[in-house]
Amino acid sequence: MRRYRNKLMEELARQLIVGPVRLRKGYIDAAESLLEIIEPNVEYPYEFILYKITNYRSRRQRPLEPIIGEDLRADLRALILDLCDSFDLSVHDYNEPCYDTASLAKRFGVSTRTVRRWRRKGLVARRLVFDDGRKRIAFLTHSIRNFARRRCRKLLRSA
């Protein structure tokens, strides 16, 4: 399991990884949807995060400490990869083209190192099983589009 900046997110990851396999793809997609609306300098209540990912409302009387957006964004990216690693998710489970790191680099005419840099800047990656049977880092078309929309000028500069 990856390192998490926030202990609550680390605990949530542990719980989701041992949860039912049939729900994990939904958690991955929900985490990416949440990632799209998180602002780096805003604090988010844990109860909101939990609900957005799992559709479960906590019954706690006392709210837990909020999580700053920058840390939450990093933890959501880690959560997505940890969930992907917990079961075999195929490129065929998505109805859109998927790219591995090398093919994405080729598509944009950049190095694979640049693609790794994009991941650190917020490009959402999943670990999927490709047609050759190997599990690799993958990028969905809508994830690439969302990243490009947010970072268009910088993306064009690196291409």
Accessible surface in RSA format (square Angstrom, percent):
REM  Atomic radii and reference values for relative SASA: ProtOr
REM  Chains: A
REM  Algorithm: Lee & Richards
REM  Probe-radius: 1.40
REM  Slices: 20
REM RES _ NUM      All-atoms   Total-Side   Main-Chain    Non-polar    All polar
REM                ABS   REL    ABS   REL    ABS   REL    ABS   REL    ABS   REL
RES MET A   1   116.78  60.5  34.14  22.6  82.64 196.8  31.55  26.8  85.22 112.9
RES ARG A   2    71.76  30.1  60.99  31.1  10.77  25.7  40.65  55.6  31.11  18.9
RES ARG A   3   230.09  96.6 206.70 105.4  23.40  55.7  83.60 114.3 146.50  88.8
RES TYR A   4    20.50   9.6   0.00   0.0  20.50  53.4   1.17   0.9  19.33  23.8
RES ARG A   5   141.57  59.4 101.37  51.7  40.20  95.7  41.56  56.8 100.00  60.6
RES ASN A   6    33.06  22.8  30.68  29.6   2.38   5.7   3.70   8.9  29.36  28.4
RES LYS A   7   162.47  79.3 154.89  95.0   7.58  18.0 111.18 100.1  51.29  54.6
RES LEU A   8    47.91  26.7  47.05  33.7   0.87   2.2  47.44  33.3   0.47   1.3
RES MET A   9     0.00   0.0   0.00   0.0   0.00   0.0   0.00   0.0   0.00   0.0
RES GLU A  10    30.08  17.3  30.08  22.8   0.00   0.0   2.65   5.1  27.43  22.4
RES GLU A  11    75.90  43.6  75.80  57.3   0.10   0.2  35.83  69.3  40.07  32.7
RES LEU A  12     1.98   1.1   1.74   1.2   0.24   0.6   1.93   1.4   0.05   0.1
RES ALA A  13     0.00   0.0   0.00   0.0   0.00   0.0   0.00   0.0   0.00   0.0
RES ARG A  14   115.86  48.6 112.29  57.2   3.57   8.5  48.08  65.7  67.78  41.1
RES GLN A  15    97.80  54.7  88.51  64.7   9.30  22.1  32.77  69.8  65.03  49.3
RES LEU A  16    11.68   6.5  11.21   8.0   0.47   1.2  11.68   8.2   0.00   0.0
RES ILE A  17    39.17  22.3  36.43  27.1   2.74   6.6  36.43  26.2   2.74   7.4
RES VAL A  18   124.18  81.7  93.43  84.6  30.75  74.1  98.06  85.2  26.12  70.8
RES GLY A  19    17.02  21.0   0.00   N/A  17.02  21.0  14.58  40.0   2.43   5.5
RES PRO A  20    63.65  46.4  50.70  46.2  12.96  47.1  62.83  51.9   0.82   5.1
RES VAL A  21    82.17  54.1  75.19  68.1   6.98  16.8  75.19  65.3   6.98  18.9
RES ARG A  22   193.28  81.2 155.03  79.0  38.25  91.1  79.88 109.2 113.40  68.7
RES LEU A  23    68.09  37.9  64.75  46.3   3.35   8.4  67.00  47.1   1.09   2.9
RES ARG A  24    18.17   7.6  18.17   9.3   0.00   0.0   0.00   0.0  18.17  11.0
RES LYS A  25    63.85  31.1  63.81  39.2   0.04   0.1  36.29  32.7  27.56  29.4
RES GLY A  26    42.89  52.9   0.00   N/A  42.89  52.9  35.34  97.0   7.55  16.9
RES TYR A  27    29.93  14.0  29.93  17.0   0.00   0.0  11.34   8.5  18.59  22.9
RES ILE A  28     0.00   0.0   0.00   0.0   0.00   0.0   0.00   0.0   0.00   0.0
RES ASP A  29    45.88  32.1  43.09  42.9   2.78   6.6  29.57  69.6  16.31  16.3
RES ALA A  30    23.83  21.9  15.93  24.6   7.90  18.0  22.16  31.2   1.66   4.4
RES ALA A  31     0.00   0.0   0.00   0.0   0.00   0.0   0.00   0.0   0.00   0.0
RES GLU A  32     4.13   2.4   4.13   3.1   0.00   0.0   4.04   7.8   0.09   0.1
RES SER A  33    71.97  60.8  62.45  83.4   9.51  21.9  35.67  76.0  36.29  50.8
RES LEU A  34     3.04   1.7   0.33   0.2   2.71   6.8   2.55   1.8   0.49   1.3
RES LEU A  35     1.71   1.0   1.33   1.0   0.38   1.0   1.33   0.9   0.38   1.0
RES GLU A  36    49.26  28.3  26.82  20.3  22.43  53.4  23.49  45.4  25.77  21.0
RES ILE A  37    90.96  51.8  75.12  56.0  15.84  38.2  80.29  57.8  10.67  28.9
RES ILE A  38     5.81   3.3   0.00   0.0   5.81  14.0   0.00   0.0   5.81  15.8
RES GLU A  39   100.05  57.4 100.05  75.7   0.00   0.0  31.23  60.4  68.83  56.2
RES PRO A  40    59.89  43.6  59.41  54.2   0.48   1.7  59.41  49.1   0.48   3.0
RES ASN A  41   132.68  91.5 109.62 105.9  23.07  55.5  31.55  75.9 101.14  97.8
RES VAL A  42    68.51  45.1  65.27  59.1   3.24   7.8  68.51  59.5   0.00   0.0
RES GLU A  43   106.64  61.2  87.84  66.5  18.80  44.8  20.99  40.6  85.65  69.9
RES TYR A  44    25.36  11.8  25.36  14.4   0.00   0.0  21.11  15.9   4.25   5.2
RES PRO A  45    65.37  47.6  65.24  59.5   0.12   0.4  65.37  54.0   0.00   0.0
RES TYR A  46    21.44  10.0  21.44  12.2   0.00   0.0   9.89   7.4  11.55  14.2
RES GLU A  47    41.98  24.1  39.29  29.7   2.70   6.4  37.70  72.9   4.28   3.5
RES PHE A  48    68.12  34.1  60.46  37.5   7.66  19.9  66.93  40.6   1.19   3.4
RES ILE A  49     0.00   0.0   0.00   0.0   0.00   0.0   0.00   0.0   0.00   0.0
RES LEU A  50    18.46  10.3  18.46  13.2   0.00   0.0  18.46  13.0   0.00   0.0
RES TYR A  51    73.03  34.1  71.20  40.5   1.83   4.8  37.84  28.4  35.19  43.4
RES LYS A  52    90.69  44.2  73.59  45.2  17.11  40.7  20.09  18.1  70.60  75.2
RES ILE A  53     6.70   3.8   0.00   0.0   6.70  16.2   0.00   0.0   6.70  18.2
RES THR A  54    29.07  20.7   9.61   9.7  19.46  46.4  10.82  14.5  18.25  27.6
RES ASN A  55   115.74  79.8  93.48  90.3  22.26  53.6  23.48  56.5  92.26  89.2
RES TYR A  56   109.48  51.1 106.05  60.3   3.42   8.9  83.80  63.0  25.68  31.7
RES ARG A  57   163.87  68.8 153.47  78.2  10.40  24.8  63.07  86.2 100.80  61.1
RES SER A  58    32.69  27.6  10.05  13.4  22.64  52.2   3.38   7.2  29.31  41.1
RES ARG A  59   201.94  84.8 179.07  91.3  22.87  54.5  73.05  99.8 128.90  78.1
RES ARG A  60   141.87  59.6 110.41  56.3  31.46  74.9  25.90  35.4 115.97  70.3
RES GLN A  61   177.41  99.2 144.15 105.4  33.25  79.2  64.65 137.6 112.76  85.5
RES ARG A  62   182.45  76.6 176.84  90.1   5.61  13.4  69.57  95.1 112.88  68.4
RES PRO A  63   100.44  73.2  84.99  77.5  15.45  56.2  87.56  72.3  12.89  80.1
RES LEU A  64    31.94  17.8  24.31  17.4   7.63  19.2  26.82  18.8   5.11  13.8
RES GLU A  65   140.49  80.7 127.85  96.7  12.64  30.1  46.36  89.7  94.13  76.9
RES PRO A  66    56.63  41.3  45.45  41.4  11.18  40.6  45.45  37.5  11.18  69.5
RES ILE A  67     2.77   1.6   0.91   0.7   1.86   4.5   2.77   2.0   0.00   0.0
RES ILE A  68    64.78  36.9  60.73  45.2   4.05   9.8  60.73  43.7   4.05  11.0
RES GLY A  69     0.00   0.0   0.00   N/A   0.00   0.0   0.00   0.0   0.00   0.0
RES GLU A  70    99.44  57.1  96.72  73.2   2.73   6.5  24.95  48.3  74.50  60.8
RES ASP A  71    43.61  30.5  43.61  43.4   0.00   0.0   1.21   2.8  42.40  42.3
RES LEU A  72     0.00   0.0   0.00   0.0   0.00   0.0   0.00   0.0   0.00   0.0
RES ARG A  73    30.89  13.0  30.89  15.7   0.00   0.0   8.49  11.6  22.40  13.6
RES ALA A  74    20.27  18.6  13.85  21.4   6.42  14.6  14.70  20.7   5.57  14.8
RES ASP A  75     1.63   1.1   1.63   1.6   0.00   0.0   0.00   0.0   1.63   1.6
RES LEU A  76     0.00   0.0   0.00   0.0   0.00   0.0   0.00   0.0   0.00   0.0
RES ARG A  77    51.83  21.8  49.92  25.4   1.91   4.5  17.84  24.4  33.99  20.6
RES ALA A  78    12.47  11.5   9.17  14.2   3.30   7.5  11.57  16.3   0.89   2.4
RES LEU A  79     0.00   0.0   0.00   0.0   0.00   0.0   0.00   0.0   0.00   0.0
RES ILE A  80     0.19   0.1   0.19   0.1   0.00   0.0   0.19   0.1   0.00   0.0
RES LEU A  81    14.15   7.9  14.15  10.1   0.00   0.0  14.15   9.9   0.00   0.0
RES ASP A  82     5.61   3.9   3.08   3.1   2.53   6.0   1.21   2.8   4.40   4.4
RES LEU A  83     0.00   0.0   0.00   0.0   0.00   0.0   0.00   0.0   0.00   0.0
RES CYS A  84     0.00   0.0   0.00   0.0   0.00   0.0   0.00   0.0   0.00   0.0
RES ASP A  85    60.96  42.7  36.53  36.4  24.43  57.8  24.72  58.2  36.24  36.1
RES SER A  86    35.36  29.9   3.17   4.2  32.18  74.1  15.28  32.5  20.08  28.1
RES PHE A  87    32.01  16.0  20.78  12.9  11.22  29.2  32.01  19.4   0.00   0.0
RES ASP A  88   113.30  79.4  88.17  87.8  25.12  59.4  25.55  60.1  87.74  87.5
RES LEU A  89     2.97   1.7   2.97   2.1   0.00   0.0   2.97   2.1   0.00   0.0
RES SER A  90    29.14  24.6  29.14  38.9   0.00   0.0  23.84  50.8   5.30   7.4
RES VAL A  91    19.63  12.9  15.32  13.9   4.30  10.4  15.32  13.3   4.30  11.7
RES HIS A  92   132.87  72.6 106.74  74.2  26.13  66.8  81.74  84.2  51.13  59.5
RES ASP A  93    67.48  47.3  46.74  46.5  20.74  49.0  11.31  26.6  56.17  56.0
RES TYR A  94    21.98  10.3  11.49   6.5  10.49  27.3  13.36  10.0   8.62  10.6
RES ASN A  95   161.38 111.3 118.65 114.7  42.73 102.9  40.84  98.3 120.53 116.5
RES GLU A  96    48.86  28.0  35.30  26.7  13.56  32.3  22.63  43.8  26.23  21.4
RES PRO A  97    84.12  61.3  72.18  65.8  11.94  43.4  83.63  69.0   0.49   3.0
RES CYS A  98    26.42  20.0   2.31   2.6  24.11  56.7   1.58   4.0  24.84  26.8
RES TYR A  99    48.27  22.5  47.61  27.1   0.66   1.7  25.22  19.0  23.05  28.4
RES ASP A 100    25.46  17.8  24.80  24.7   0.66   1.6   4.49  10.6  20.97  20.9
RES THR A 101    30.65  21.8  29.56  30.0   1.09   2.6  20.68  27.8   9.98  15.1
RES ALA A 102    62.27  57.3  54.83  84.6   7.44  16.9  55.88  78.7   6.39  16.9
RES SER A 103    46.04  38.9  38.90  51.9   7.14  16.4  40.10  85.4   5.94   8.3
RES LEU A 104     0.33   0.2   0.33   0.2   0.00   0.0   0.33   0.2   0.00   0.0
RES ALA A 105     4.90   4.5   4.89   7.5   0.01   0.0   4.89   6.9   0.01   0.0
RES LYS A 106   176.55  86.1 154.17  94.6  22.38  53.3 105.63  95.1  70.92  75.5
RES ARG A 107   124.11  52.1  87.22  44.5  36.89  87.8  33.03  45.1  91.08  55.2
RES PHE A 108    48.39  24.2  36.59  22.7  11.80  30.7  41.99  25.5   6.40  18.3
RES GLY A 109    63.29  78.0   0.00   N/A  63.29  78.0  36.29  99.6  27.00  60.5
RES VAL A 110    21.95  14.4   1.14   1.0  20.81  50.1  10.86   9.4  11.09  30.1
RES SER A 111    62.68  53.0  48.21  64.3  14.47  33.3  51.45 109.6  11.23  15.7
RES THR A 112    54.65  38.9  52.48  53.2   2.17   5.2  29.27  39.3  25.37  38.4
RES ARG A 113   155.20  65.2 154.99  79.0   0.21   0.5  35.39  48.4 119.80  72.6
RES THR A 114    14.83  10.6  14.83  15.0   0.00   0.0   1.40   1.9  13.44  20.3
RES VAL A 115     0.04   0.0   0.04   0.0   0.00   0.0   0.04   0.0   0.00   0.0
RES ARG A 116   115.38  48.4 113.65  57.9   1.73   4.1  44.26  60.5  71.12  43.1
RES ARG A 117    96.07  40.3  96.07  49.0   0.00   0.0  38.50  52.6  57.58  34.9
RES TRP A 118    17.47   7.0  17.47   8.5   0.00   0.0  11.97   6.4   5.50   8.9
RES ARG A 119    63.30  26.6  60.48  30.8   2.82   6.7  10.77  14.7  52.53  31.8
RES ARG A 120   161.27  67.7 138.80  70.8  22.47  53.5  75.20 102.8  86.07  52.2
RES LYS A 121   115.77  56.5  97.64  59.9  18.13  43.2  47.68  42.9  68.09  72.5
RES GLY A 122     0.81   1.0   0.00   N/A   0.81   1.0   0.33   0.9   0.48   1.1
RES LEU A 123     2.13   1.2   0.97   0.7   1.16   2.9   1.06   0.7   1.08   2.9
RES VAL A 124     3.96   2.6   2.94   2.7   1.02   2.5   2.94   2.6   1.02   2.8
RES ALA A 125     6.66   6.1   2.18   3.4   4.48  10.2   2.29   3.2   4.37  11.6
RES ARG A 126     2.47   1.0   2.41   1.2   0.06   0.1   0.60   0.8   1.87   1.1
RES ARG A 127    59.03  24.8  59.03  30.1   0.00   0.0  13.33  18.2  45.70  27.7
RES LEU A 128     0.05   0.0   0.05   0.0   0.00   0.0   0.05   0.0   0.00   0.0
RES VAL A 129    31.31  20.6  30.69  27.8   0.62   1.5  30.69  26.7   0.62   1.7
RES PHE A 130    27.74  13.9  22.55  14.0   5.19  13.5  23.16  14.0   4.58  13.1
RES ASP A 131   118.25  82.8  81.14  80.8  37.11  87.7  42.29  99.5  75.96  75.8
RES ASP A 132    91.13  63.8  51.50  51.3  39.63  93.7  48.82 114.9  42.31  42.2
RES GLY A 133    56.40  69.6   0.00   N/A  56.40  69.6  29.21  80.2  27.19  60.9
RES ARG A 134   155.07  65.1 151.30  77.1   3.77   9.0  51.42  70.3 103.65  62.8
RES LYS A 135    66.50  32.4  40.44  24.8  26.06  62.1  33.86  30.5  32.64  34.8
RES ARG A 136    61.01  25.6  57.40  29.3   3.61   8.6  38.16  52.2  22.85  13.8
RES ILE A 137    24.59  14.0  21.05  15.7   3.54   8.5  21.05  15.2   3.54   9.6
RES ALA A 138     0.51   0.5   0.05   0.1   0.46   1.0   0.09   0.1   0.41   1.1
RES PHE A 139     0.30   0.1   0.00   0.0   0.30   0.8   0.30   0.2   0.00   0.0
RES LEU A 140     0.47   0.3   0.18   0.1   0.28   0.7   0.18   0.1   0.28   0.8
RES THR A 141    14.69  10.4  14.49  14.7   0.20   0.5  14.49  19.5   0.20   0.3
RES HIS A 142    62.10  33.9  61.91  43.0   0.19   0.5  49.69  51.2  12.40  14.4
RES SER A 143     2.70   2.3   0.00   0.0   2.69   6.2   0.30   0.6   2.40   3.4
RES ILE A 144     9.72   5.5   9.67   7.2   0.05   0.1   9.67   7.0   0.05   0.1
RES ARG A 145   151.24  63.5 147.32  75.1   3.92   9.3  66.64  91.1  84.59  51.3
RES ASN A 146    23.49  16.2  23.49  22.7   0.00   0.0   0.26   0.6  23.23  22.4
RES PHE A 147     4.71   2.4   4.46   2.8   0.25   0.6   4.46   2.7   0.25   0.7
RES ALA A 148    24.18  22.2  23.56  36.4   0.62   1.4  23.56  33.2   0.62   1.6
RES ARG A 149   165.10  69.3 138.58  70.6  26.52  63.1  76.18 104.1  88.92  53.9
RES ARG A 150    93.88  39.4  56.69  28.9  37.19  88.5  55.45  75.8  38.42  23.3
RES ARG A 151    55.50  23.3  48.89  24.9   6.61  15.7  13.66  18.7  41.84  25.4
RES CYS A 152    66.33  50.2  63.52  70.8   2.81   6.6  20.03  50.7  46.30  49.9
RES ARG A 153   201.01  84.4 193.49  98.6   7.52  17.9  73.40 100.3 127.61  77.3
RES LYS A 154   109.28  53.3 104.45  64.1   4.84  11.5  59.25  53.3  50.03  53.3
RES LEU A 155    12.53   7.0  10.20   7.3   2.33   5.9  12.17   8.5   0.36   1.0
RES LEU A 156   124.44  69.3 110.07  78.7  14.38  36.1 110.39  77.5  14.05  37.8
RES ARG A 157   173.12  72.7 141.17  72.0  31.95  76.1  80.69 110.3  92.43  56.0
RES SER A 158    47.55  40.2  20.82  27.8  26.73  61.6  30.95  65.9  16.61  23.3
RES ALA A 159    67.86  62.4  19.86  30.6  48.00 109.2  38.54  54.3  29.32  77.7
END  Absolute sums over single chains surface
CHAIN  1 A     9370.1       7740.6       1629.6       4680.4       4689.8
END  Absolute sums over all chains
TOTAL          9370.1       7740.6       1629.6       4680.4       4689.8
